[in-house]
Amino acid sequence: MKNTAFEEFLEAKKQAQSAIAARDWEKEKREWLDYLKKLYKLFQDVLDEYKKRGDIEFQFEDIDITEEHIGTYKAQMMKIVLGSEPISLMPIGTNVIAAKGRVDMEGIRNTVTLVLVDSDLKRPGDSICVTISVAGEQPPKNKVQAAKKIKWAWKFVIGPPYREFLPVTEETVLEMLMKVSDGA
């Protein structure tokens, strides 16, 4: 006797595996490393005046990142040194849930997360769509949006109690540097 639900489950697993195998993981890695460089350039541009005055310095260090489907590869970690205090921009990876990439900004008092997401998103839940059915009725058909080209942007994740995305700007970079340094 065939278990139809289990057969459907196996078919879904097979299709998911095919989709994973069809992705160009080397291309994904290259794009991620390019976006990482762009993030560091944003920070350098914002902080250039302070670097010229000798108040801060930038350091870069190669690190190993290991990700499922990609393997182990080299990426750069950026350190922003304020006096004798380093603040690290630690790349986590590109193969993360709900984002194209993640970097943790780590100071002595706090850590702030940066994610590479669709520039239109204001909060994590903006990309979620939930449908339900009642008493076995078919759920309403979602209005399928035309496939749009995503414009990726680096954003800080703030919260709790509610998570929101803040764009990486001069103001937010300086605010988050103070937050990870002093915990303010």
Stockholm file with secondary structure:
# STOCKHOLM 1.0

chainA/1-184         MKNTAFEEFLEAKKQAQSAIAARDWEKEKREWLDYLKKLYKLFQDVLDEYKKRGDIEFQFEDIDITEEHIGTYKAQMMKIVLGSEPISLMPIGTNVIAAKGRVDMEGIRNTVTLVLVDSDLKRPGDSICVTISVAGEQPPKNKVQAAKKIKWAWKFVIGPPYREFLPVTEETVLEMLMKVSDGA
#=GR chainA/1-184 SS CCCHHHHHHHHHHHHHHHHHHHSCHHHHHHHHHHHHHHHHHHHHHHHHHHHHTTSEEEEEEEEEEEETTTEEEEEEEEEEEETTEEEEEEEEESSBTTBSEEEEEECSSCEEEEEEEETTCSSGGGGCCCCCCSTTCCCCCCCCCCCCCCCEEEEEEECSSSCEEEECCHHHHHHHHHHHHHCC
#=GC SS_cons         CCCHHHHHHHHHHHHHHHHHHHSCHHHHHHHHHHHHHHHHHHHHHHHHHHHHTTSEEEEEEEEEEEETTTEEEEEEEEEEEETTEEEEEEEEESSBTTBSEEEEEECSSCEEEEEEEETTCSSGGGGCCCCCCSTTCCCCCCCCCCCCCCCEEEEEEECSSSCEEEECCHHHHHHHHHHHHHCC
//
